């Protein structure tokens, strides 16, 4: 008797039942893997949202810390600032990163890590309707500002040409880039 004959059926092809069982196991493992991937994706999105939110708050705090002296240097005597102004009016959602206020003026500030031309355009569309969302500021001069960590020079020039203060956050401080004779546009 040869050694191959000693293992009965070792070279026999698998039966239909054995193949079906292997396919069931593979399908079960694929379902488990898909569930694990879905859970991992959910956790990554949650972590990304938390990171983005915290990074945004950090950027806003960096700008807010220097905003009052920067605007005071430009003749806008700020009395109070408010971060993360959110709300809903007439079914529309709004969010304002920073609002700097005095008796007759309001500076609405959009803060971005990376400022893009689309961000400037969207912000410009929000400014004229800002008093509709924040009615307590009606009758005051509404000025706009964009603050950022990184941007192309063409984007900052575009923002300035549109009458916005341009504020660059640098390290542990921020600075207004507009020339001293810059006249901001009044949006309301």
Order of alpha helices (4+ residues) and beta strands (2+ residues): alpha-alpha-beta-beta-beta-alpha-alpha-beta-alpha-beta-beta
